[in-house]
């Protein structure tokens, strides 16, 4: 039987590197803005409340306002 302990590959070299993207959320209790990463606990960093609302992007918000102005 052969041993493969000298393969030279490290776990860090074999792991897939990915960027941890953060998403902005607003706390339902204290209205603080929180940046949450994937696999991170959903909890406000200021007050500990667990109800967070996803922050809307300005692009979608501007599109809604623009369509409302033209409908009137």
N, C-alpha and C positions, 0 to 999 in steps of 0.2 A: 504494500500500500504506500502511496506517495503522499507526502504532506505538501500542502500549497500555502504554507505560512509566509513564504518569501515572494509573493506575487507582486509586491510593490504598490498595489492599489490601496489607497486609504479611503475610509468612508466619506470623508469630505470631498475627495476627488470624484467619487461616484454619485454623490447627491446632486439633484437637479437644483440649480440656483434659480430662484425666482424673486421678483421684487415684491416686498410686502406693501401692498397698496392700502392706504387708509381711506376710510369713508367718514364723512362728517355727519354727526347726529346731534340733535337737540334734546336735552333732558326734558321730560314731561313735567317734572316737579320744579326745578330751579331755573330752567331755560338756559343752562350753560351749554356751550358748544363742546362736543367731545369728538376726538379722532379715534376711531376704533379700527383695529387691524383684523384680518381674518383669524379665526380661532381664538380671539381674545374675549374675555367675559363681557357680556352686555350689561354694563353698569356705569352710572355717571361717576366721573372721577371727583366731582365736587361734593355731592350729597349722598351718593350710593344708591339712588333710585334706579330701578330696573326697567322703566318704560322710557325708551328713547325713540325719537322720530327722525327719520332720514331727512337730511337737509335738502331742499330743492336747489337745483342748479339755476343759475341766473338765466341761462339760455332758454330753458323751458318757461320760466317765469315771464321773460320778455315776450316770448311767442304768445302766451295767453293774453297779456296786456295788449299786444298789438292786434290780436284778433278781436278783442272786445272793443277797441277803439273804432275799428272799421265796421263792426256790426251795428253800431248805434247810429 
